[in-house]
Amino acid sequence: MGFYSNVLFPALLDKVMSTGQMHKARHALLSNAQGTVFEIGFGTGLNLQHYPETVSEITTADINPGMNKRALQRIAESPIKVDHNVINGESLPFEDESFDTVVCTWTLCSIKNVDAALQQVRRILKPKGKFLFVEHGLADDPKVQKWQHRLNPLQQRIGDGCNLNRNMKELIQDNHFSFDTMDTFYMPKSPRFAGFMYQGIASKA
Ligand SMILES: C[S@@+](CC[C@H](N)C(=O)[O-])C[C@H]1O[C@@H](n2cnc3c(N)ncnc32)[C@H](O)[C@@H]1O
């Protein structure tokens, strides 16, 4: 990993992902978490402060060791026990059906083999477990989509592999989940090409 991915990007990410509206979305989503939680793409640990008391333990995965400085600081401040792992979410070392909740916030955009990661999420989720997600992705407006396709190569460079144009609803459904809830909306104050959100709760289909 180069200097940008390892040092600059984690600092940038921590700032950009800390807006009031993002914290509001994190809080609403994570109020549904319970029991043993697995969080894929833990980043700098911005979700940690939003987990409710119903969560007993959190296991994390993030591929970028550059996230560690901030992540470990937040873990040290958290009252919840966290098992933090610098590993690739496309291939996880955890037992089948071992987590009550899997959490994914603004990460499916960045994972290279996103189908492999979703298959892992499904594998490690208990039969009645819940997959909680909030992701940006392909917009519903063809004009916005055109810009998302155009800007995607640039975004991949700036966003360390982030894609603007993934259809998150289709990706999740195609990997054998059904939706308990699924909302799409434009995040206020965000540019529309980066601000089309998919937020919901999915179960194993
Ligand atoms: C846009 S950040 C979001 C971070 C965090 N979820 C949040 O909400 O602030 C995407 C994260 O996914 C991580 N990531 C990308 N590919 C990954 C992979 N294959 N396995 C695990 N983590 C990955 C990146 O290192 C980064 O921390």
The ligand as an SDF file (V2000), in Angstrom:
LIG
                    3D

 27 29  0  0  0  0  0  0  0  0999 V2000
  -15.3390    4.5200    2.4300 C   0  0  0  0  0  0  0  0  0  0  0  0
  -14.5640    3.5700    3.6730 S   0  0  0  0  0  0  0  0  0  0  0  0
  -15.8610    3.4150    4.8860 C   0  0  0  0  0  0  0  0  0  0  0  0
  -15.3320    3.1320    6.2580 C   0  0  0  0  0  0  0  0  0  0  0  0
  -16.3680    2.8960    7.3470 C   0  0  0  0  0  0  0  0  0  0  0  0
  -17.2260    1.7640    7.0480 N   0  0  0  0  0  0  0  0  0  0  0  0
  -17.2010    4.1120    7.6170 C   0  0  0  0  0  0  0  0  0  0  0  0
  -18.4350    4.0330    7.4960 O   0  0  0  0  0  0  0  0  0  0  0  0
  -16.6360    5.1560    7.9560 O   0  0  0  0  0  0  0  0  0  0  0  0
  -14.4100    1.9540    2.9880 C   0  0  0  0  0  0  0  0  0  0  0  0
  -13.5800    1.0270    3.8370 C   0  0  0  0  0  0  0  0  0  0  0  0
  -13.5960   -0.2810    3.2640 O   0  0  0  0  0  0  0  0  0  0  0  0
  -12.3040   -0.8370    3.4060 C   0  0  0  0  0  0  0  0  0  0  0  0
  -12.1470   -1.9280    2.4260 N   0  0  0  0  0  0  0  0  0  0  0  0
  -12.0190   -1.8340    1.0790 C   0  0  0  0  0  0  0  0  0  0  0  0
  -11.8740   -3.0500    0.5280 N   0  0  0  0  0  0  0  0  0  0  0  0
  -11.9270   -3.9460    1.5520 C   0  0  0  0  0  0  0  0  0  0  0  0
  -11.8490   -5.3500    1.6180 C   0  0  0  0  0  0  0  0  0  0  0  0
  -11.6840   -6.1030    0.5140 N   0  0  0  0  0  0  0  0  0  0  0  0
  -11.9380   -5.9400    2.8270 N   0  0  0  0  0  0  0  0  0  0  0  0
  -12.1070   -5.2080    3.9600 C   0  0  0  0  0  0  0  0  0  0  0  0
  -12.1860   -3.8610    3.9500 N   0  0  0  0  0  0  0  0  0  0  0  0
  -12.1030   -3.2270    2.7620 C   0  0  0  0  0  0  0  0  0  0  0  0
  -11.3710    0.3410    3.1780 C   0  0  0  0  0  0  0  0  0  0  0  0
  -10.0590    0.0960    3.6700 O   0  0  0  0  0  0  0  0  0  0  0  0
  -12.1030    1.4410    3.9430 C   0  0  0  0  0  0  0  0  0  0  0  0
  -11.7180    1.5000    5.2800 O   0  0  0  0  0  0  0  0  0  0  0  0
  1  2  1  0
  2  3  1  0
  2 10  1  0
  3  4  1  0
  4  5  1  0
  5  6  1  0
  5  7  1  0
  7  8  2  0
  7  9  1  0
 10 11  1  0
 11 12  1  0
 11 26  1  0
 12 13  1  0
 13 14  1  0
 13 24  1  0
 14 15  1  0
 14 23  1  0
 15 16  2  0
 16 17  1  0
 17 18  1  0
 17 23  2  0
 18 19  1  0
 18 20  2  0
 20 21  1  0
 21 22  2  0
 22 23  1  0
 24 25  1  0
 24 26  1  0
 26 27  1  0
M  CHG  2   2   1   9  -1
M  END
$$$$
